[in-house]
C-alpha cells in the first residue's frame, strides 16, 4: 500500500474544490474560485487567466471570430476589448462583420419564441436563426449601404480587404450612435482581416452594386496574408483567442505557413484561448499539449499556455470580459502593444 501511495501521489496533488456560494463576490472572484474546479468550469477560469498573462507579457494578441456571435448579443463586448486594446489584430468572418454593420447602422436583431411558425416568419420576410430574428429588408439596407461606400472609391485601384474594412469602419464612425467592431477597430487603429469575404453576406452588397450600377471593386488578396505574416514575424510572442469555430483561426495558420517565403521559422503561439462549439473528445479538452491541439490553436510554442472552453461564446464571453473589466487594468499600465499605420496601401507595423 505504501508503494502504491508513493506512485499516485506524484499526480494526485491538487484536489478539486466544490465552488462555494459567495453573494458578495465579483465575476472575477467567481472565476478565481472556478480555477479550483474541473472540466468546463476550470477551463473558463483558465481562459481569463491566460488572457491576463498575454497582456502581462506584451504579446501580440489575435482575436478570431466566426458564426452568429453578433446576433447573440456580443457586439458591445467585442467592441469593449478592442477599444481597451485587450486585443491587437482581428480576424473576423464576413458573417460577423456583416451583422456588426447591421447593428452599428442602428438596426436590431430580435428574440424569437418557439410558438412562432417558420412559415409565418418567412411570409413576413423575417429571417430566423435559432431563437434570433432579423428583418430581411433591413439586411438589404446593409447591402445598399456597403454599395454606397464602394461607389465613393477609386474604380481603377485595387484594395486589400483589410484596407476596405478600414474604410467601412471610417464611414460607419461618422454616422454610428454606438461603436461596433469595425468602428472600434478604426478608432483604435486595429487592423481587421476577413478570410471569407467572397463567400459571406458582405459579398451581397458588392454584387448588388455591380449588378445595378455596373460598378465593381478589385481586391488584392495576397497583401492581407503578407501583412499577417509580417505581424507574426515581428512579434516577440503571440497569442490567439478563437470564438465560435476552429475554422476561425485558419487564415492565421496559413499566414504562419507563409513564413517560409523569407526563410523564417514558425515560432508558434505562446498562448491560446479557444471558446468554440465544435465537438471534440474529452481528452482533447484537457491541458495535454498533443497533436490534436494543433487543430484548435494552430502551431503552439513549446510550453504554451492554453485554455479550451467547449462552450457557446454567448455564454463564456460575457463572463470573461466582465472579469477582465475588473482585473486587466494593472496589466495594461505597462503593456507595450504593437502599433499600426494605415496611411497608404500597405500596413505600417511597429512591434516593440
Long-range contacts (C-beta under 8 A, 24 or more apart in sequence): 26-323, 26-326, 27-319, 27-322, 27-323, 27-326, 28-322, 28-323, 28-326, 28-327, 30-319, 30-323, 31-319, 31-320, 31-323, 39-285, 40-309, 40-310, 40-311, 43-285, 43-307, 43-308, 43-309, 43-310, 44-307, 44-309, 44-311, 44-316, 44-319, 44-320, 46-307, 47-273, 47-275, 47-307, 47-309, 47-316, 47-320, 48-319, 48-320, 48-323, 48-324, 48-327, 49-307, 50-239, 50-271, 50-272, 50-273, 50-305, 50-306, 50-307, 51-86, 51-241, 51-273, 51-320, 51-324, 51-328, 52-324, 52-327, 52-328, 52-331, 53-271, 53-305, 54-239, 54-271, 55-86, 55-328, 55-331, 55-332, 55-335, 56-331, 56-335, 57-237, 57-270, 57-271, 58-236, 58-237, 58-335, 58-336, 58-337, 58-352, 59-235, 59-236, 59-237, 59-238, 59-239, 59-270, 59-271, 60-88, 60-89, 60-231, 60-232, 60-235, 60-236, 60-237, 60-238, 60-239, 60-337, 60-338, 60-351, 61-86, 61-87, 61-88, 61-89, 61-238, 61-239, 61-240, 61-241, 61-271, 62-87, 62-88, 62-89, 62-90, 62-91, 62-238, 62-239, 62-240, 62-241, 62-249, 62-252, 63-87, 63-89, 63-90, 63-91, 63-92, 63-240, 63-241, 63-243, 64-90, 64-91, 64-92, 64-240, 64-241, 64-242, 64-243, 64-248, 64-249, 64-251, 64-252, 65-90, 65-91, 65-92, 65-93, 65-96, 65-242, 65-243, 65-244, 65-248, 65-313, 66-92, 66-93, 66-95, 66-96, 66-243, 66-244, 66-245, 66-247, 66-248, 67-93, 67-95, 67-96, 67-243, 67-244, 67-245, 67-313, 68-95, 68-99, 68-129, 68-130, 68-132, 69-96, 69-243, 69-244, 69-313, 69-314, 69-317, 70-96, 70-99, 70-100, 70-102, 70-103, 70-109, 70-180, 70-181, 71-99, 71-109, 71-129, 71-132, 71-134, 72-132, 72-312, 72-313, 72-314, 73-109, 73-314, 74-243, 74-313, 74-314, 74-317, 74-318, 75-99, 75-100, 75-103, 75-104, 75-180, 75-181, 76-178, 77-317, 77-318, 77-321, 78-181, 78-184, 78-317, 79-179, 79-180, 79-181, 79-183, 79-184, 80-321, 80-325, 81-321, 81-324, 82-181, 82-184, 82-185, 82-188, 82-190, 83-179, 83-184, 83-187, 83-188, 84-328, 84-332, 85-188, 85-190, 85-332, 85-335, 85-337, 86-324, 86-328, 86-332, 87-190, 87-241, 88-190, 88-337, 88-338, 89-190, 89-191, 89-193, 89-228, 89-231, 89-338, 90-181, 90-185, 90-190, 90-191, 90-192, 90-193, 91-192, 91-193, 91-194, 91-195, 91-228, 91-248, 91-249, 91-251, 91-252, 92-181, 92-192, 92-193, 92-194, 93-194, 93-195, 93-196, 93-200, 93-244, 93-248, 94-194, 94-196, 94-197, 94-199, 94-200, 94-201, 94-202, 94-203, 95-200, 95-201, 96-181, 97-165, 97-181, 97-182, 97-192, 97-194, 97-200, 97-202, 98-142, 98-200, 98-201, 98-202, 99-201, 100-180, 100-181, 100-182, 101-142, 101-145, 101-146, 101-168, 101-172, 101-180, 101-182, 102-134, 102-138, 102-139, 102-142, 103-180, 104-172, 104-176, 104-178, 104-179, 104-180, 104-181, 104-182, 104-183, 105-141, 105-142, 105-145, 105-172, 105-175, 105-176, 106-176, 106-177, 107-135, 107-138, 107-141, 107-142, 109-133, 109-134, 110-134, 139-201, 142-201, 142-205, 143-204, 143-205, 143-208, 144-205, 144-208, 145-205, 146-202, 146-205, 146-206, 146-208, 146-209, 147-205, 147-206, 147-208, 147-209, 147-212, 147-213, 147-215, 150-205, 150-206, 150-209, 150-215, 150-217, 151-209, 151-213, 151-215, 153-217, 155-215, 155-216, 155-217, 157-218, 158-218, 158-219, 158-220, 159-217, 159-218, 159-219, 159-220, 159-345, 160-219, 160-220, 160-221, 160-223, 160-224, 160-227, 160-345, 161-193, 161-194, 161-197, 161-219, 161-221, 161-224, 162-191, 162-192, 162-193, 162-223, 162-224, 162-227, 162-347, 163-342, 163-345, 164-217, 164-219, 165-192, 165-193, 165-194, 166-191, 166-192, 166-342, 189-339, 189-340, 189-342, 190-340, 191-227, 191-231, 191-340, 191-342, 191-347, 193-224, 193-227, 193-228, 193-251, 195-250, 195-251, 223-345, 223-346, 225-251, 225-254, 225-255, 225-258, 226-258, 227-346, 227-347, 227-349, 228-252, 228-255, 229-255, 229-256, 229-258, 229-259, 229-261, 230-349, 231-338, 231-349, 231-351, 232-256, 232-259, 233-259, 233-262, 233-264, 234-338, 234-349, 234-351, 235-338, 235-351, 236-351, 236-352, 237-267, 237-270, 237-271, 237-301, 238-267, 238-269, 238-270, 238-271, 239-269, 239-270, 239-271, 239-272, 239-273, 240-269, 240-271, 240-272, 240-273, 240-297, 240-298, 241-272, 241-273, 241-274, 241-275, 242-272, 242-273, 242-274, 242-275, 242-276, 242-296, 242-297, 243-275, 243-276, 243-313, 243-317, 244-275, 244-276, 244-277, 244-313, 245-276, 245-277, 245-278, 246-274, 246-276, 246-278, 246-295, 246-296, 248-276, 249-297, 249-298, 252-298, 253-298, 253-299, 256-298, 256-299, 266-299, 267-301, 268-298, 268-299, 268-300, 268-301, 268-302, 268-304, 269-297, 269-298, 269-299, 269-300, 269-301, 269-304, 270-300, 270-301, 270-304, 270-305, 271-304, 271-305, 271-306, 272-296, 272-297, 272-300, 272-304, 272-305, 272-306, 272-307, 273-306, 273-307, 273-309, 274-306, 274-307, 274-308, 274-309, 275-309, 275-311, 275-313, 275-316, 275-317, 275-320, 276-309, 276-310, 276-313, 277-310, 277-311, 277-312, 280-308, 280-310, 284-308, 285-310
